[in-house]
Amino acid sequence: MIQLDFYGTLVAASLVLLLGRGLVMRIAFLRNYNIPEPVAGGLVVALVLLLLRTLDIEIRFDTSLQTPLMLAFFATIGLSADFASLKKGGRVVGIFVLAVTGLLVVQNALGIGLATALGLDPLMGLLTGSITLAGGHGTGAAWGTVFSEKYGLASASELAIASATFGLVLGGLIGGPVARLLIKRVQVPGCHSQETPRLPKGFEQPNKERSITPFSFIETLALIAVSLLAGNLLNGLLHGTAFELPTFVCVLFVGVVLRNGLSALGLYQVFEREVSVLGNVSLSLFLAIALMSLKLWDLAALALPIFIILAAQTLVMALFAIFVTFRMMGGNYDAAVLAAGHCGFGLGATPTAIANMQAVTQRYGPSHIAFLVVPMVGAFFIDIINVIVIKLYLVLPFFVAV
């Protein structure tokens, strides 16, 4: 076994991003179907590691940087959110929340229905529904423990982690093709000469150059550090209470308060260009480490019936994004970008959703509303709604009788 330390892992993550960029630039299929660069590079490395494992060679990474990078990314989302913009997106956020809630209900109904039809415990269907797909690894691990201890479901935690891994991979792969299909039906802003192209903001079009200075960069870095420190302290204070929230939500909340509080007091205006640069760097490195560290051999532990359920969930996610999310969000370019984002966190996680949307906007142009709505719903609303939906399913007669 080869164990890479902190520095070796950072070098590997950087090379993964360069590999992904090279693959997307040179392979038309990846470019045409808007596959995110970290996903392309990360999956190639994960497949190579899977091959090496068959030769009894295993490479492990130091993932200690993964969580701070994820939290830094959510801090930059908070620092990018001003109340004026949030107010403008209020109605759109509400509609998107309805679409997200509809998917959670569908995912669990499909999982339970297929599990029952295949002769499996209905709890397995629930575990391969919104718990691991919309919820991700953290939510899956938590509920896996509950299902093992309270309901006696064997290997629930292992099934949860494998299902969440499957969702993370597929969430990063289907968003781009879904957006490409939908964009063929709409008019892309700025595609006609008489229209004024919209300038990118925040996390849109990450490869666009942004003028920054060393001092303003350090100021923004300090704001991110304060968000991380205060967010972790807030998470500690709320731990074990009825108001307990995931750490990333606390960090994002502190970022929002800092951005708008300092602005309202006239003390400081956040530099969005520095926030976007640091946010995009954190997001790219986080995804590179997460994807290159995937243990794809865990997916081999899934029995054929579970694969059938997860494959069906992937197909339903794509169809839901095309026929429900896209239409509910207006059937325009922004709706197509939102559909790609929904595929990202409907199967994987919010960072995957952002990467999906970046792959689209980098090619076709900015979508301000998508980058306002998806991080907010993905960070604040989806976890809360998911818990409510899961608990409502658990009071169904065949679960109560277990």
VOPAGU-2260 file (C-alpha; in pm, 1 decimal, decimal comma):
REM VOPAGU-2260
SITE   aa  ch    i         X         Y         Z
SITE  MET   A    0       0,0       0,0       0,0
SITE  ILE   A    1     122,0     349,7     -85,5
SITE  GLN   A    2      12,2     627,2     151,7
SITE  LEU   A    3      41,7     981,7      17,5
SITE  ASP   A    4      83,3    1253,9     280,0
SITE  PHE   A    5     -74,7    1601,9     279,7
SITE  TYR   A    6     167,5    1739,7      20,6
SITE  GLY   A    7     150,0    1435,4    -203,1
SITE  THR   A    8    -229,6    1449,1    -198,5
SITE  LEU   A    9    -227,6    1819,9    -285,9
SITE  VAL   A   10       5,3    1751,6    -579,1
SITE  ALA   A   11    -217,4    1463,6    -692,2
SITE  ALA   A   12    -531,7    1678,8    -670,7
SITE  SER   A   13    -366,9    1952,6    -876,6
SITE  LEU   A   14    -261,8    1699,2   -1140,0
SITE  VAL   A   15    -616,0    1559,4   -1147,7
SITE  LEU   A   16    -751,5    1905,9   -1230,3
SITE  LEU   A   17    -490,2    1955,4   -1503,1
SITE  LEU   A   18    -571,8    1609,8   -1640,5
SITE  GLY   A   19    -943,4    1689,0   -1638,5
SITE  ARG   A   20    -888,5    2017,6   -1817,6
SITE  GLY   A   21    -673,9    1847,3   -2080,1
SITE  LEU   A   22    -929,5    1572,2   -2134,3
SITE  VAL   A   23   -1219,2    1816,3   -2174,4
SITE  MET   A   24   -1018,0    2032,7   -2415,9
SITE  ARG   A   25    -911,8    1737,5   -2630,8
SITE  ILE   A   26   -1212,3    1502,9   -2621,2
SITE  ALA   A   27   -1513,3    1645,0   -2802,8
SITE  PHE   A   28   -1757,9    1411,2   -2628,7
SITE  LEU   A   29   -1668,4    1546,3   -2283,5
SITE  ARG   A   30   -1681,7    1903,6   -2408,8
SITE  ASN   A   31   -2007,1    1865,6   -2601,4
SITE  TYR   A   32   -2184,1    1702,8   -2308,2
SITE  ASN   A   33   -2052,0    1955,5   -2053,1
SITE  ILE   A   34   -1873,1    1706,9   -1825,8
SITE  PRO   A   35   -1704,4    1905,4   -1542,6
SITE  GLU   A   36   -1324,4    1900,6   -1551,0
SITE  PRO   A   37   -1281,8    1770,9   -1190,1
SITE  VAL   A   38   -1527,2    1488,7   -1267,4
SITE  ALA   A   39   -1345,2    1389,1   -1586,4
SITE  GLY   A   40   -1000,2    1387,3   -1425,5
SITE  GLY   A   41   -1114,9    1241,8   -1093,1
SITE  LEU   A   42   -1297,3     947,4   -1248,4
SITE  VAL   A   43   -1000,7     856,8   -1469,8
SITE  VAL   A   44    -774,8     846,1   -1163,5
SITE  ALA   A   45   -1035,7     649,0    -963,3
SITE  LEU   A   46   -1054,7     393,6   -1247,4
SITE  VAL   A   47    -674,3     367,3   -1259,4
SITE  LEU   A   48    -668,3     307,1    -883,1
SITE  LEU   A   49    -934,4      38,1    -926,2
SITE  LEU   A   50    -714,0    -132,4   -1186,9
SITE  LEU   A   51    -407,7    -109,1    -962,3
SITE  ARG   A   52    -604,0    -266,8    -678,0
SITE  THR   A   53    -661,6    -574,5    -891,3
SITE  LEU   A   54    -279,0    -597,9    -900,8
SITE  ASP   A   55    -264,2    -573,2    -518,4
SITE  ILE   A   56    -141,2    -213,9    -535,3
SITE  GLU   A   57    -344,0      32,9    -329,3
SITE  ILE   A   58    -284,6     407,6    -309,3
SITE  ARG   A   59    -442,7     605,0     -27,6
SITE  PHE   A   60    -465,2     981,7       8,3
SITE  ASP   A   61    -455,0    1217,7     302,7
SITE  THR   A   62    -807,0    1362,2     287,4
SITE  SER   A   63    -762,7    1600,7     581,2
SITE  LEU   A   64    -782,5    1893,8     339,3
SITE  GLN   A   65   -1114,5    1780,8     191,4
SITE  THR   A   66   -1347,0    1912,0     464,5
SITE  PRO   A   67   -1177,2    2254,5     501,3
SITE  LEU   A   68   -1196,2    2301,0     124,5
SITE  MET   A   69   -1566,7    2213,2     122,7
SITE  LEU   A   70   -1632,5    2455,0     410,4
SITE  ALA   A   71   -1429,9    2727,7     238,5
SITE  PHE   A   72   -1643,6    2679,3     -71,8
SITE  PHE   A   73   -1965,2    2722,4     128,6
SITE  ALA   A   74   -1815,1    3026,4     303,2
SITE  THR   A   75   -1762,1    3189,9     -36,8
SITE  ILE   A   76   -2123,3    3111,1    -130,8
SITE  GLY   A   77   -2233,9    3298,0     182,1
SITE  LEU   A   78   -2001,3    3588,4     110,2
SITE  SER   A   79   -2144,0    3609,4    -242,9
SITE  ALA   A   80   -2506,1    3637,1    -125,1
SITE  ASP   A   81   -2637,4    3987,9     -69,0
SITE  PHE   A   82   -2990,8    4042,8      60,6
SITE  ALA   A   83   -3091,0    4244,1    -245,6
SITE  SER   A   84   -3014,2    3950,5    -472,6
SITE  LEU   A   85   -3182,7    3704,7    -236,3
SITE  LYS   A   86   -3496,1    3918,2    -239,0
SITE  LYS   A   87   -3503,2    3916,2    -619,1
SITE  GLY   A   88   -3475,0    3537,5    -623,5
SITE  GLY   A   89   -3745,7    3476,8    -362,3
SITE  ARG   A   90   -4020,8    3351,9    -594,6
SITE  VAL   A   91   -3779,7    3144,1    -803,8
SITE  VAL   A   92   -3634,9    2987,5    -487,5
SITE  GLY   A   93   -3985,6    2893,9    -374,7
SITE  ILE   A   94   -4066,1    2723,7    -705,8
SITE  PHE   A   95   -3735,0    2538,7    -706,1
SITE  VAL   A   96   -3795,2    2417,9    -349,9
SITE  LEU   A   97   -4125,4    2268,4    -469,8
SITE  ALA   A   98   -3945,0    2090,1    -754,3
SITE  VAL   A   99   -3679,4    1959,1    -515,4
SITE  THR   A  100   -3944,6    1837,3    -270,2
SITE  GLY   A  101   -4127,3    1659,0    -550,2
SITE  LEU   A  102   -3809,8    1472,2    -644,8
SITE  LEU   A  103   -3747,7    1361,8    -284,3
SITE  VAL   A  104   -4097,1    1212,4    -269,0
SITE  VAL   A  105   -4051,1    1040,2    -606,4
SITE  GLN   A  106   -3707,3     900,1    -515,3
SITE  ASN   A  107   -3835,9     734,4    -199,2
SITE  ALA   A  108   -4152,6     603,3    -362,1
SITE  LEU   A  109   -3945,8     454,4    -646,2
SITE  GLY   A  110   -3688,6     304,1    -410,1
SITE  ILE   A  111   -3948,3     143,4    -182,7
SITE  GLY   A  112   -4159,2      23,4    -475,7
SITE  LEU   A  113   -3868,5    -141,1    -658,9
SITE  ALA   A  114   -3724,0    -290,5    -339,4
SITE  THR   A  115   -4061,5    -449,2    -259,8
SITE  ALA   A  116   -4101,3    -577,4    -617,0
SITE  LEU   A  117   -3750,1    -729,2    -606,4
SITE  GLY   A  118   -3815,4    -899,6    -274,7
SITE  LEU   A  119   -3590,5    -671,6     -68,0
SITE  ASP   A  120   -3655,5    -503,7     264,9
SITE  PRO   A  121   -3843,5    -176,3     196,6
SITE  LEU   A  122   -3585,2      -5,4     417,8
SITE  MET   A  123   -3325,4     -79,4     149,8
SITE  GLY   A  124   -3543,3     105,8     -96,9
SITE  LEU   A  125   -3562,6     403,9     135,8
SITE  LEU   A  126   -3186,3     390,5     185,3
SITE  THR   A  127   -3132,5     397,9    -191,8
SITE  GLY   A  128   -3373,8     690,0    -222,1
SITE  SER   A  129   -3338,6    1046,3    -101,5
SITE  ILE   A  130   -3136,7     944,6     207,1
SITE  THR   A  131   -2820,8     870,2      10,4
SITE  LEU   A  132   -2890,9    1038,8    -323,7
SITE  ALA   A  133   -3012,6    1384,7    -225,2
SITE  GLY   A  134   -2861,7    1344,5     123,4
SITE  GLY   A  135   -2512,7    1230,2      27,3
SITE  HIS   A  136   -2253,8    1041,7     231,9
SITE  GLY   A  137   -2312,4    1225,8     560,7
SITE  THR   A  138   -2689,5    1178,9     566,8
SITE  GLY   A  139   -2652,6     822,7     438,5
SITE  ALA   A  140   -2406,4     725,6     712,2
SITE  ALA   A  141   -2627,5     878,0     981,8
SITE  TRP   A  142   -2945,4     701,8     867,8
SITE  GLY   A  143   -2754,8     379,9     799,5
SITE  THR   A  144   -2666,1     365,6    1168,0
SITE  VAL   A  145   -3029,5     429,0    1263,5
SITE  PHE   A  146   -3153,7     153,1    1032,5
SITE  SER   A  147   -2897,8     -91,6    1172,4
SITE  GLU   A  148   -2960,5     -16,7    1539,5
SITE  LYS   A  149   -3334,3      51,1    1541,4
SITE  TYR   A  150   -3463,4    -165,6    1255,6
SITE  GLY   A  151   -3195,5    -435,5    1247,6
SITE  LEU   A  152   -3108,6    -384,5     879,7
SITE  ALA   A  153   -2780,1    -565,6     815,6
SITE  SER   A  154   -2493,6    -375,6     644,2
SITE  ALA   A  155   -2705,4     -59,2     625,1
SITE  SER   A  156   -2406,8     175,1     665,8
SITE  GLU   A  157   -2204,4      -1,1     394,4
SITE  LEU   A  158   -2504,0      10,1     158,6
SITE  ALA   A  159   -2552,1     379,8     233,2
SITE  ILE   A  160   -2190,3     471,8     156,3
SITE  ALA   A  161   -2187,1     267,9    -165,5
SITE  SER   A  162   -2518,4     417,6    -282,3
SITE  ALA   A  163   -2400,9     771,7    -205,2
SITE  THR   A  164   -2080,1     705,2    -401,7
SITE  PHE   A  165   -2285,0     581,0    -696,9
SITE  GLY   A  166   -2498,5     895,8    -679,2
SITE  LEU   A  167   -2198,1    1128,2    -658,3
SITE  VAL   A  168   -2047,9     977,7    -973,7
SITE  LEU   A  169   -2369,9     974,8   -1175,7
SITE  GLY   A  170   -2473,5    1320,7   -1051,7
SITE  GLY   A  171   -2158,6    1462,9   -1205,9
SITE  LEU   A  172   -2209,0    1275,9   -1531,2
SITE  ILE   A  173   -2574,3    1330,7   -1627,6
SITE  GLY   A  174   -2610,9    1704,2   -1553,4
SITE  GLY   A  175   -2418,0    1817,8   -1860,0
SITE  PRO   A  176   -2596,9    1593,1   -2112,2
SITE  VAL   A  177   -2935,6    1691,7   -1965,8
SITE  ALA   A  178   -2849,1    2062,0   -2003,2
SITE  ARG   A  179   -2724,3    2007,2   -2359,0
SITE  LEU   A  180   -3053,0    1843,6   -2455,1
SITE  LEU   A  181   -3256,4    2126,0   -2302,3
SITE  ILE   A  182   -3045,0    2411,3   -2436,9
SITE  LYS   A  183   -3125,5    2295,9   -2790,8
SITE  ARG   A  184   -3485,2    2403,5   -2719,3
SITE  VAL   A  185   -3414,2    2753,7   -2585,8
SITE  GLN   A  186   -3257,1    3081,7   -2686,3
SITE  VAL   A  187   -2922,8    3131,0   -2515,2
SITE  PRO   A  188   -2875,3    3490,3   -2384,4
SITE  GLY   A  189   -2620,1    3685,8   -2584,4
SITE  CYS   A  190   -2625,9    3451,7   -2883,9
SITE  HIS   A  191   -2761,8    3729,4   -3109,4
SITE  SER   A  192   -2557,9    4034,1   -3193,8
SITE  GLN   A  193   -2830,6    4282,3   -3096,1
SITE  GLU   A  194   -2839,3    4143,6   -2740,7
SITE  THR   A  195   -2593,4    4253,9   -2473,9
SITE  PRO   A  196   -2417,2    3950,6   -2324,9
SITE  ARG   A  197   -2449,4    3917,9   -1950,0
SITE  LEU   A  198   -2122,5    3944,4   -1761,9
SITE  PRO   A  199   -2032,6    3651,4   -1536,4
SITE  LYS   A  200   -2063,8    3689,1   -1160,2
SITE  GLY   A  201   -1957,4    3472,5    -870,2
SITE  PHE   A  202   -1906,3    3110,7    -971,1
SITE  GLU   A  203   -2022,3    3144,2   -1330,9
SITE  GLN   A  204   -1763,3    3081,5   -1602,5
SITE  PRO   A  205   -1473,3    3005,2   -1365,9
SITE  ASN   A  206   -1212,2    3026,3   -1642,9
SITE  LYS   A  207   -1287,7    3395,1   -1710,9
SITE  GLU   A  208   -1007,2    3625,1   -1598,5
SITE  ARG   A  209   -1076,4    3846,0   -1295,4
SITE  SER   A  210    -852,3    4136,3   -1194,5
SITE  ILE   A  211    -745,3    4111,2    -829,6
SITE  THR   A  212    -483,5    4266,5    -601,4
SITE  PRO   A  213    -275,6    4093,9    -330,1
SITE  PHE   A  214    -426,3    4305,9     -50,8
SITE  SER   A  215    -790,3    4255,0    -150,9
SITE  PHE   A  216    -715,0    3884,7    -193,2
SITE  ILE   A  217    -585,2    3869,9     166,2
SITE  GLU   A  218    -891,5    4060,6     290,3
SITE  THR   A  219   -1119,0    3804,4     129,5
SITE  LEU   A  220    -907,7    3518,2     264,8
SITE  ALA   A  221    -952,1    3667,5     612,2
SITE  LEU   A  222   -1330,3    3679,1     568,7
SITE  ILE   A  223   -1332,0    3313,4     466,8
SITE  ALA   A  224   -1119,1    3222,9     769,4
SITE  VAL   A  225   -1356,7    3412,9    1000,4
SITE  SER   A  226   -1652,3    3232,6     842,1
SITE  LEU   A  227   -1485,7    2895,8     903,4
SITE  LEU   A  228   -1396,8    2976,9    1264,7
SITE  ALA   A  229   -1731,0    3131,3    1358,6
SITE  GLY   A  230   -1924,8    2864,6    1165,3
SITE  ASN   A  231   -1752,5    2584,9    1355,4
SITE  LEU   A  232   -1813,0    2763,7    1686,7
SITE  LEU   A  233   -2180,9    2808,6    1598,3
SITE  ASN   A  234   -2206,3    2443,0    1503,2
SITE  GLY   A  235   -2059,5    2349,6    1841,4
SITE  LEU   A  236   -2312,8    2567,5    2024,9
SITE  LEU   A  237   -2606,8    2416,2    1833,4
SITE  HIS   A  238   -2485,4    2056,5    1862,4
SITE  GLY   A  239   -2734,0    1836,7    2042,6
SITE  THR   A  240   -3009,2    2099,0    2037,1
SITE  ALA   A  241   -3330,5    2114,2    1834,3
SITE  PHE   A  242   -3158,7    2373,4    1611,4
SITE  GLU   A  243   -2858,3    2157,9    1521,7
SITE  LEU   A  244   -2741,0    2216,1    1164,7
SITE  PRO   A  245   -2463,1    2069,9     947,8
SITE  THR   A  246   -2131,9    2256,3     981,2
SITE  PHE   A  247   -2135,9    2377,6     620,5
SITE  VAL   A  248   -2474,3    2545,0     675,3
SITE  CYS   A  249   -2337,5    2729,0     980,1
SITE  VAL   A  250   -2033,8    2844,3     780,9
SITE  LEU   A  251   -2252,8    2962,3     493,5
SITE  PHE   A  252   -2480,9    3147,3     736,2
SITE  VAL   A  253   -2185,2    3330,1     893,2
SITE  GLY   A  254   -2066,6    3427,4     544,2
SITE  VAL   A  255   -2408,0    3576,1     463,0
SITE  VAL   A  256   -2410,6    3771,1     792,2
SITE  LEU   A  257   -2057,4    3901,7     734,2
SITE  ARG   A  258   -2129,6    4009,2     377,0
SITE  ASN   A  259   -2451,4    4192,2     455,3
SITE  GLY   A  260   -2365,4    4311,5     805,3
SITE  LEU   A  261   -2041,6    4483,0     703,1
SITE  SER   A  262   -2216,8    4634,1     400,5
SITE  ALA   A  263   -2513,9    4763,5     603,2
SITE  LEU   A  264   -2279,9    4926,3     856,3
SITE  GLY   A  265   -2078,6    5086,9     577,6
SITE  LEU   A  266   -1758,1    4921,5     700,3
SITE  TYR   A  267   -1660,8    4703,9     407,7
SITE  GLN   A  268   -1777,0    4589,9      65,4
SITE  VAL   A  269   -1691,8    4232,4     -28,2
SITE  PHE   A  270   -1490,3    4196,2    -350,4
SITE  GLU   A  271   -1685,2    3943,6    -551,1
SITE  ARG   A  272   -1402,2    3873,2    -792,5
SITE  GLU   A  273   -1171,9    3753,0    -511,8
SITE  VAL   A  274   -1454,6    3554,4    -353,3
SITE  SER   A  275   -1525,1    3379,6    -683,1
SITE  VAL   A  276   -1156,6    3297,1    -742,1
SITE  LEU   A  277   -1107,5    3148,3    -394,9
SITE  GLY   A  278   -1443,5    2973,3    -411,3
SITE  ASN   A  279   -1368,9    2815,9    -749,2
SITE  VAL   A  280   -1024,0    2701,3    -633,6
SITE  SER   A  281   -1171,9    2545,9    -317,1
SITE  LEU   A  282   -1449,3    2377,1    -514,8
SITE  SER   A  283   -1215,5    2234,6    -778,7
SITE  LEU   A  284    -965,6    2095,9    -527,0
SITE  PHE   A  285   -1244,4    1954,9    -308,2
SITE  LEU   A  286   -1402,5    1770,9    -601,9
SITE  ALA   A  287   -1063,7    1647,2    -723,7
SITE  ILE   A  288    -979,6    1496,5    -383,1
SITE  ALA   A  289   -1330,6    1355,8    -336,6
SITE  LEU   A  290   -1343,3    1190,1    -677,8
SITE  MET   A  291    -987,3    1058,5    -692,6
SITE  SER   A  292   -1041,0     910,0    -343,7
SITE  LEU   A  293   -1354,8     720,5    -450,1
SITE  LYS   A  294   -1334,8     352,0    -368,9
SITE  LEU   A  295   -1509,1     228,6    -679,2
SITE  TRP   A  296   -1466,4    -129,3    -560,6
SITE  ASP   A  297   -1728,1     -53,4    -294,5
SITE  LEU   A  298   -1982,4     -38,2    -575,7
SITE  ALA   A  299   -1901,4    -400,1    -658,2
SITE  ALA   A  300   -2045,8    -489,9    -318,1
SITE  LEU   A  301   -2389,7    -379,8    -435,6
SITE  ALA   A  302   -2604,7    -671,2    -536,3
SITE  LEU   A  303   -2775,4    -667,8    -875,7
SITE  PRO   A  304   -3116,5    -563,0    -731,9
SITE  ILE   A  305   -2957,1    -256,7    -568,1
SITE  PHE   A  306   -2786,8    -168,1    -896,9
SITE  ILE   A  307   -3125,4    -190,7   -1067,5
SITE  ILE   A  308   -3278,5      48,2    -813,6
SITE  LEU   A  309   -2993,5     298,8    -843,7
SITE  ALA   A  310   -2994,9     281,2   -1224,1
SITE  ALA   A  311   -3369,0     349,1   -1218,0
SITE  GLN   A  312   -3312,2     641,8    -980,7
SITE  THR   A  313   -3058,2     789,6   -1223,7
SITE  LEU   A  314   -3298,8     759,7   -1516,3
SITE  VAL   A  315   -3583,1     913,2   -1313,9
SITE  MET   A  316   -3355,9    1200,3   -1203,9
SITE  ALA   A  317   -3276,5    1283,0   -1565,5
SITE  LEU   A  318   -3642,2    1259,7   -1671,4
SITE  PHE   A  319   -3754,3    1466,6   -1371,6
SITE  ALA   A  320   -3501,4    1739,8   -1455,5
SITE  ILE   A  321   -3614,1    1746,2   -1819,6
SITE  PHE   A  322   -3991,1    1726,1   -1780,1
SITE  VAL   A  323   -4050,1    1878,1   -1435,5
SITE  THR   A  324   -3764,0    2100,2   -1316,4
SITE  PHE   A  325   -3704,1    2258,9   -1656,9
SITE  ARG   A  326   -4071,6    2337,2   -1711,9
SITE  MET   A  327   -4140,6    2454,6   -1356,0
SITE  MET   A  328   -3844,5    2694,2   -1371,6
SITE  GLY   A  329   -3966,7    2863,3   -1690,9
SITE  GLY   A  330   -3843,0    2651,0   -1980,9
SITE  ASN   A  331   -3562,4    2897,2   -2067,3
SITE  TYR   A  332   -3181,8    2900,7   -2055,1
SITE  ASP   A  333   -3174,0    2961,0   -1678,8
SITE  ALA   A  334   -3411,6    2666,2   -1634,3
SITE  ALA   A  335   -3173,9    2442,7   -1833,7
SITE  VAL   A  336   -2881,8    2540,7   -1608,2
SITE  LEU   A  337   -3099,6    2482,8   -1300,8
SITE  ALA   A  338   -3190,7    2138,2   -1433,7
SITE  ALA   A  339   -2819,9    2051,8   -1461,7
SITE  GLY   A  340   -2768,5    2172,7   -1105,1
SITE  HIS   A  341   -3065,6    1969,8    -983,9
SITE  CYS   A  342   -2908,0    1655,7   -1131,5
SITE  GLY   A  343   -2592,8    1737,1    -935,0
SITE  PHE   A  344   -2741,4    1757,1    -588,1
SITE  GLY   A  345   -3043,4    1537,5    -662,3
SITE  LEU   A  346   -2801,5    1245,6    -695,8
SITE  GLY   A  347   -2483,2    1378,0    -538,4
SITE  ALA   A  348   -2409,8    1699,9    -350,7
SITE  THR   A  349   -2421,4    2079,5    -384,7
SITE  PRO   A  350   -2055,2    2105,6    -499,3
SITE  THR   A  351   -2136,9    1860,6    -779,4
SITE  ALA   A  352   -2435,5    2076,6    -873,9
SITE  ILE   A  353   -2215,9    2387,0    -895,7
SITE  ALA   A  354   -1959,0    2201,1   -1107,0
SITE  ASN   A  355   -2235,0    2085,5   -1343,0
SITE  MET   A  356   -2363,7    2440,2   -1385,5
SITE  GLN   A  357   -2013,0    2579,5   -1433,4
SITE  ALA   A  358   -1950,0    2333,0   -1715,1
SITE  VAL   A  359   -2264,8    2464,3   -1884,8
SITE  THR   A  360   -2218,4    2837,9   -1822,4
SITE  GLN   A  361   -1851,2    2823,8   -1916,5
SITE  ARG   A  362   -1959,5    2713,8   -2263,2
SITE  TYR   A  363   -2293,6    2888,7   -2318,1
SITE  GLY   A  364   -2283,0    3197,4   -2095,2
SITE  PRO   A  365   -2379,1    3315,1   -1745,4
SITE  SER   A  366   -2695,2    3230,0   -1553,4
SITE  HIS   A  367   -2712,1    3459,6   -1249,5
SITE  ILE   A  368   -3037,3    3318,9   -1115,0
SITE  ALA   A  369   -2915,4    2957,7   -1125,1
SITE  PHE   A  370   -2607,0    3040,0    -918,6
SITE  LEU   A  371   -2824,3    3228,7    -673,4
SITE  VAL   A  372   -3090,9    2959,7    -631,0
SITE  VAL   A  373   -2902,9    2627,6    -633,0
SITE  PRO   A  374   -2649,2    2702,2    -355,1
SITE  MET   A  375   -2923,2    2844,2    -133,1
SITE  VAL   A  376   -3158,5    2548,3    -179,1
SITE  GLY   A  377   -2875,7    2295,1    -171,0
SITE  ALA   A  378   -2732,0    2435,2     150,8
SITE  PHE   A  379   -3035,8    2545,7     349,8
SITE  PHE   A  380   -3352,5    2376,7     234,9
SITE  ILE   A  381   -3279,2    2032,2      96,3
SITE  ASP   A  382   -3146,7    1875,9     418,6
SITE  ILE   A  383   -3437,2    2007,1     625,9
SITE  ILE   A  384   -3701,5    1899,1     372,3
SITE  ASN   A  385   -3530,6    1563,4     323,2
SITE  VAL   A  386   -3550,7    1483,1     693,9
SITE  ILE   A  387   -3922,5    1566,4     697,8
SITE  VAL   A  388   -3991,2    1352,3     389,1
SITE  ILE   A  389   -3791,4    1057,5     526,8
SITE  LYS   A  390   -3971,8    1066,5     861,8
SITE  LEU   A  391   -4309,5    1084,4     688,2
SITE  TYR   A  392   -4224,5     769,1     492,7
SITE  LEU   A  393   -4112,2     593,3     811,1
SITE  VAL   A  394   -4462,0     624,7     960,6
SITE  LEU   A  395   -4609,3     422,3     673,3
SITE  PRO   A  396   -4770,9      96,5     796,4
SITE  PHE   A  397   -4508,9    -146,5     658,5
SITE  PHE   A  398   -4228,3      47,0     832,0
SITE  VAL   A  399   -4411,9      79,7    1162,6
SITE  ALA   A  400   -4471,0    -294,9    1159,2
SITE  VAL   A  401   -4098,5    -367,6    1124,8
